[in-house]
Amino acid sequence: MTRYLNALIVVLVCTLLTNVSAQAVFATRFQLTRLLPLPVATFEFPRSAMTCNLPVGPLAAPGLRISDEQNVGRDCELLGNAGGVIVAATPGVPYRYTIQGATDSSIFGPPGEFPDVSVPTAPSGRRLRPATAPGVDFVATVFDRLPFGGYDVARTVVDGYPIEIALGALTLTVPGVYSVQRGDRVAVAIWRP
């Protein structure tokens, strides 16, 4: 009887330890900070303010988008200006944002950085998207790349529309870093100064 009781206690303890270790701790609130341009500004918000379990992708409107830690391979997004922290983009002005997460009972963890944003160049993936200057803002997909008139040209089609745009430069390759190819995404903003 003692042998069976000991075996039962071992099974119960192992089951309890497995259940405790399987419970992950996720952030329940976040703090977004704009470091540049000055002045530094911070906005704190609960996870419940975000829309989560979205397919991974870029933002379609001003706001921020982060990986959904509760649903691996999915995203969460918060649209809007985050209490004024996400400011309208100005050509030539550098932007830097960080985000930190915390549970209800913990202090904010180390900050994670968004890619630096410098308009008109958009960050890859558009995880943080400031409002653009007045005008049109759209996303396109590269479907072809070819030489034309001494330029390296990427032909794109605007997402959701039968509009083709050709973007060219002396080169669309940064050796050892990146080279534009079919399927790459392009963000374009057009405005009047």
C-alpha positions as CSV (number, residue, x, y, z in Angstrom):
1,M,0.0,0.0,0.0
2,T,2.8,2.4,0.9
3,R,4.5,1.7,-2.5
4,Y,1.3,2.6,-4.4
5,L,0.7,5.7,-2.2
6,N,4.3,6.9,-3.0
7,A,3.8,6.2,-6.7
8,L,0.6,8.2,-6.6
9,I,2.3,11.2,-4.8
10,V,5.1,11.2,-7.4
11,V,2.6,11.2,-10.2
12,L,0.7,14.1,-8.6
13,V,3.8,16.1,-7.9
14,C,5.1,15.6,-11.6
15,T,1.6,16.6,-12.9
16,L,1.6,19.8,-10.8
17,L,5.1,20.7,-11.8
18,T,4.3,20.2,-15.5
19,N,1.2,22.4,-15.2
20,V,3.1,25.2,-13.4
21,S,6.0,25.1,-15.9
22,A,3.6,25.1,-18.9
23,Q,1.9,28.4,-17.8
24,A,3.8,31.1,-19.7
25,V,3.7,34.7,-18.4
26,F,2.7,37.3,-21.0
27,A,2.8,41.1,-21.0
28,T,-0.6,42.6,-20.1
29,R,0.5,46.2,-20.6
30,F,2.9,48.0,-22.9
31,Q,4.8,51.3,-22.9
32,L,5.7,52.9,-26.3
33,T,8.3,55.6,-26.1
34,R,9.3,58.1,-28.9
35,L,13.0,59.0,-28.4
36,L,13.3,61.0,-31.6
37,P,12.3,63.6,-32.6
38,L,12.4,65.4,-29.2
39,P,10.7,65.9,-26.9
40,V,10.7,62.3,-25.6
41,A,7.1,61.1,-25.1
42,T,5.7,57.9,-23.6
43,F,2.3,56.2,-23.9
44,E,1.2,53.3,-21.7
45,F,-1.7,51.0,-22.8
46,P,-3.1,47.6,-21.9
47,R,-2.8,44.6,-24.2
48,S,-6.6,44.6,-24.5
49,A,-6.4,47.9,-26.4
50,M,-4.7,46.1,-29.3
51,T,-6.2,43.8,-31.9
52,C,-4.3,40.5,-31.7
53,N,-4.1,37.1,-33.5
54,L,-3.8,38.9,-36.8
55,P,-1.8,37.5,-39.8
56,V,1.8,38.8,-39.8
57,G,2.0,41.8,-42.0
58,P,2.5,45.5,-42.4
59,L,0.3,48.2,-41.0
60,A,-2.3,49.7,-43.4
61,A,-2.8,52.8,-41.2
62,P,-0.8,54.9,-38.7
63,G,-0.1,52.9,-35.5
64,L,2.2,50.1,-34.4
65,R,2.3,46.4,-34.9
66,I,4.2,43.9,-32.8
67,S,4.5,40.1,-32.7
68,D,1.7,38.4,-30.7
69,E,3.5,36.6,-27.9
70,Q,0.4,34.6,-27.0
71,N,-0.1,33.4,-30.6
72,V,3.2,32.4,-32.2
73,G,3.5,33.5,-35.8
74,R,0.7,36.1,-35.5
75,D,0.6,39.9,-34.8
76,C,-1.0,42.5,-32.6
77,E,-1.7,46.1,-33.7
78,L,-2.7,49.4,-32.1
79,L,-4.0,51.9,-34.6
80,G,-3.8,55.6,-34.1
81,N,-1.2,58.0,-32.7
82,A,-0.8,56.3,-29.3
83,G,-1.7,59.4,-27.3
84,G,0.4,61.7,-29.5
85,V,3.6,59.5,-29.3
86,I,3.4,58.5,-33.0
87,V,3.8,61.8,-34.8
88,A,3.3,62.7,-38.4
89,A,6.3,61.9,-40.6
90,T,8.4,64.8,-42.0
91,P,10.9,64.3,-44.8
92,G,14.5,64.2,-43.6
93,V,13.6,63.9,-39.9
94,P,14.9,60.8,-38.0
95,Y,12.4,58.9,-35.8
96,R,13.2,56.4,-33.1
97,Y,10.7,54.4,-31.0
98,T,11.0,51.7,-28.3
99,I,8.4,49.4,-26.7
100,Q,8.4,47.6,-23.4
101,G,6.1,45.0,-21.9
102,A,5.1,44.2,-18.3
103,T,2.6,42.1,-16.4
104,D,0.2,43.6,-14.0
105,S,2.6,42.9,-11.1
106,S,5.9,43.6,-12.8
107,I,7.9,46.6,-13.9
108,F,8.5,47.2,-17.6
109,G,11.2,44.9,-19.1
110,P,14.1,46.0,-21.3
111,P,13.0,48.0,-24.3
112,G,12.8,46.5,-27.8
113,E,13.5,48.9,-30.7
114,F,11.6,49.5,-33.9
115,P,13.7,50.1,-36.9
116,D,14.7,53.7,-37.2
117,V,12.2,55.5,-39.4
118,S,13.4,58.2,-41.8
119,V,10.8,59.6,-44.2
120,P,10.5,59.1,-47.1
121,T,12.2,55.7,-46.6
122,A,9.9,53.3,-44.9
123,P,11.1,50.7,-42.4
124,S,11.1,47.2,-43.6
125,G,7.8,45.4,-42.6
126,R,6.2,48.7,-41.5
127,R,5.9,47.5,-37.9
128,L,5.6,51.1,-36.7
129,R,4.0,53.5,-39.1
130,P,3.8,57.3,-38.5
131,A,1.1,59.2,-40.1
132,T,2.4,60.4,-43.5
133,A,2.4,63.9,-44.7
134,P,-0.8,64.9,-46.5
135,G,-1.2,62.9,-49.7
136,V,-1.4,59.3,-50.8
137,D,0.2,56.4,-49.1
138,F,0.1,53.0,-50.6
139,V,1.9,49.6,-50.7
140,A,3.1,47.8,-53.9
141,T,4.8,44.5,-54.7
142,V,7.8,44.1,-57.0
143,F,7.0,41.8,-59.9
144,D,10.0,42.5,-62.2
145,R,13.4,44.0,-62.2
146,L,15.3,45.1,-65.3
147,P,17.8,47.6,-66.7
148,F,16.3,50.6,-68.5
149,G,18.1,53.7,-69.9
150,G,21.1,53.2,-67.6
151,Y,19.0,52.6,-64.5
152,D,18.2,49.6,-62.4
153,V,14.4,49.5,-62.4
154,A,11.9,47.6,-60.2
155,R,8.4,47.3,-61.7
156,T,5.7,47.2,-59.1
157,V,1.9,46.8,-58.9
158,V,-0.1,48.7,-56.3
159,D,-1.8,46.3,-53.9
160,G,-5.5,45.9,-54.7
161,Y,-5.3,48.1,-57.9
162,P,-4.3,47.5,-61.5
163,I,-1.7,50.3,-61.3
164,E,1.9,49.7,-62.3
165,I,4.7,51.9,-60.9
166,A,8.4,51.7,-62.0
167,L,11.0,52.7,-59.4
168,G,14.5,53.2,-60.6
169,A,18.0,54.2,-59.4
170,L,21.6,53.8,-60.5
171,T,21.5,50.5,-58.6
172,L,18.9,48.7,-56.4
173,T,21.6,46.6,-54.8
174,V,23.7,47.3,-51.7
175,P,26.5,44.7,-52.1
176,G,26.6,42.2,-49.3
177,V,23.5,43.7,-47.7
178,Y,20.4,43.7,-49.9
179,S,19.2,43.4,-53.5
180,V,15.7,44.1,-54.6
181,Q,13.9,41.0,-56.0
182,R,10.5,39.8,-57.2
183,G,8.0,39.7,-54.3
184,D,9.6,42.5,-52.3
185,R,7.2,45.1,-50.8
186,V,7.4,48.8,-51.4
187,A,5.8,51.6,-49.4
188,V,5.3,54.9,-51.3
189,A,4.1,58.2,-49.9
190,I,3.3,61.2,-52.2
191,W,2.7,64.7,-50.8
192,R,3.0,68.4,-51.6
193,P,5.5,70.3,-49.4
